[in-house]
């Protein structure tokens, strides 16, 4: 995204590229959850099963390298997907050892956690820094390891039926289309039965950026993620740093205090786990697609509309408990 001008913190318009980059980075950091020192809320354990990871074999790493998309952007380590893919036989040997050592120690290398961030324009005024989304360009090597861990996590969640059936985002064999089809099916049945239906659309504000790390780790434990795998995820999330890169201009480095990195492989599945229990606190079907949800209420009874309002209150309470915010502008 080419940004030639941006509103400064005092409302003035800035045009210096480095000032624009720093303004954006400061804005992105301002939405992070920085205070999570309060007591963790009660959250019931979802399973007694423990997610077990297998040995990271040479063949597994080679397979992931061979299937890399060569158009992936290079991270700070300068290692391109093109090189990794075309030299998979050679790279799979040291990388399998590095990945195993990293996982066994529960430690994510620092260079994998530092990200060049590209500001992606969403909509509205191009002068407003709030109308840009941060996309983290991280190490391709790290993404390969993330894919291995994501597969392990997803297999555990699927095997033990831990993901809500209402979640359609980043879930195998589900998508935005399946979310829409299920919603239309419910509406069509209500229409056929000559019953009114209310729909409440729920959207989180800065959803991926605001996920509080302590609460996320707490929930991961409840879903059976423990030991070195959990320690690795903790390390992956903590002490991350980012800078804005716009052509030849870069901002200063700033620490990332919360959230799951947009542009990472693990980010989506971590977010889905974090919001998974929302469908448990509402009376009506809640069709979810990542950070967007909709409540569908058939008005079979005069009290059904009140129950829908109760559901909305419950979600608002959930946000207060888990330190998220609803986007009231939508």
ZITAHU-V817616 format. One record per residue. N is the residue number from 0. PHI is phi in radians with two decimals (999 if undefined). Layout:
n-><N;N>
phi-><PHI;PHI>
This chain:
n-><0;1;2;3;4;5;6;7;8;9;10;11;12;13;14;15;16;17;18;19;20;21;22;23;24;25;26;27;28;29;30;31;32;33;34;35;36;37;38;39;40;41;42;43;44;45;46;47;48;49;50;51;52;53;54;55;56;57;58;59;60;61;62;63;64;65;66;67;68;69;70;71;72;73;74;75;76;77;78;79;80;81;82;83;84;85;86;87;88;89;90;91;92;93;94;95;96;97;98;99;100;101;102;103;104;105;106;107;108;109;110;111;112;113;114;115;116;117;118;119;120;121;122;123;124;125;126;127;128;129;130;131;132;133;134;135;136;137;138;139;140;141;142;143;144;145;146;147;148;149;150;151;152;153;154;155;156;157;158;159;160;161;162;163;164;165;166;167;168;169;170;171;172;173;174;175;176;177;178;179;180;181;182;183;184;185;186;187;188;189;190;191;192;193;194;195;196;197;198;199;200;201;202;203;204;205;206;207;208;209;210;211;212;213;214;215;216;217;218;219;220;221;222;223;224;225;226;227;228;229;230;231;232;233;234;235;236;237;238;239;240;241;242;243;244;245;246;247;248;249;250;251;252;253;254;255;256;257;258;259;260;261;262;263;264;265;266;267;268;269;270;271;272;273;274;275;276;277;278;279;280;281;282;283;284;285;286;287;288;289;290;291;292;293;294;295;296;297;298;299;300;301;302;303;304;305;306;307;308;309;310;311;312;313;314;315;316;317;318;319;320;321;322;323;324;325;326;327;328;329>
phi-><999;-1.54;-2.08;-1.73;-2.69;-2.71;-1.26;-1.37;-1.16;-1.70;1.62;-1.36;-1.71;-1.89;-2.19;-1.20;-0.99;-1.21;-1.13;-1.10;-1.08;-1.19;-1.08;-1.13;-1.14;-1.12;-1.16;-1.06;-1.22;-1.15;-1.53;-1.18;-1.38;-1.77;-2.05;-2.34;-1.51;-1.29;-1.16;-1.19;-1.25;-1.20;-2.53;-1.20;-1.13;-1.51;-2.81;-1.59;-1.25;-1.88;-1.23;-1.93;-1.78;-1.56;-1.06;-1.45;-1.49;-1.06;-1.12;-1.11;-1.14;-1.06;-1.09;-1.15;-1.15;-1.13;-1.76;-1.15;-1.45;-1.29;-1.58;-1.15;-1.28;-1.25;-1.51;-1.15;-1.34;1.35;-1.54;-1.60;-1.13;-1.05;-1.17;-1.06;-1.18;-1.41;-2.13;-1.06;-1.04;-1.35;-1.31;-1.12;-1.20;-1.19;-1.19;-1.09;-1.23;-1.12;-1.07;-1.14;-1.11;-1.10;-1.21;-1.10;-1.59;1.11;-2.28;-1.65;-0.95;-1.02;-1.11;-1.33;-1.68;-1.50;-2.29;-1.42;-1.92;-1.76;-1.37;-1.85;-1.19;-1.74;-2.92;1.50;-1.32;-1.28;-1.44;-1.55;-1.07;-1.24;-1.69;-2.10;-1.91;-1.41;-1.95;-1.45;-1.76;-1.87;-1.01;-1.14;-1.05;-1.10;-1.07;-1.11;-1.15;-1.02;-1.08;-1.13;-1.22;-1.06;-1.04;-1.09;-1.17;-1.12;-1.03;-1.12;-1.13;-1.25;-1.01;-1.85;0.87;-1.68;-1.59;-1.01;-1.16;-1.47;-1.51;-2.02;-1.56;1.02;-1.96;-0.99;1.19;-2.28;-2.85;-1.01;-1.15;-1.16;-1.03;-1.15;-1.10;-1.11;-1.16;-1.11;-1.07;-1.12;-1.16;-1.13;-1.14;-1.12;-1.12;-1.10;-1.49;1.02;-1.98;-1.24;-2.42;-1.77;-2.21;-1.96;-1.61;-2.02;-2.40;-1.50;-1.57;0.86;-0.95;-1.18;-1.40;-1.69;-0.97;-1.33;-1.12;-1.07;-1.21;-1.12;-1.07;-1.02;-1.23;-1.02;-1.06;-1.15;-1.65;1.68;-1.70;-2.43;1.03;-1.12;-1.10;-1.15;-1.10;-1.15;-1.13;-1.00;-1.10;-1.08;-1.50;-1.52;0.94;-1.52;-2.27;-2.43;-2.46;-1.50;-2.10;-2.28;1.14;-1.56;-1.90;-2.31;-1.57;-1.28;-1.36;-2.33;-1.38;-1.72;-1.65;-2.68;1.59;-1.95;-1.05;-1.32;1.91;-1.53;-1.46;-1.35;-0.86;-1.06;-1.23;-1.14;-1.16;-1.06;-1.10;-1.12;-1.72;-1.02;-1.41;-1.03;-1.15;-1.43;-1.84;-2.09;-1.52;-1.83;-0.98;-2.12;-1.44;-1.97;-2.36;0.99;-1.65;-2.00;-2.41;-2.45;-1.66;-2.04;-2.13;-1.28;-1.67;-1.28;-2.36;-0.96;-1.46;-1.09;-1.17;-1.20;-1.14;-1.12;-1.10;-1.08;-1.03;-1.12;-1.07;-1.09;-1.19;-1.10;-1.13;-1.03;-1.08;-1.12;-1.19;-1.79;1.05;-2.02;-2.27;-1.48;-1.51;-1.31;-1.23;-1.67>
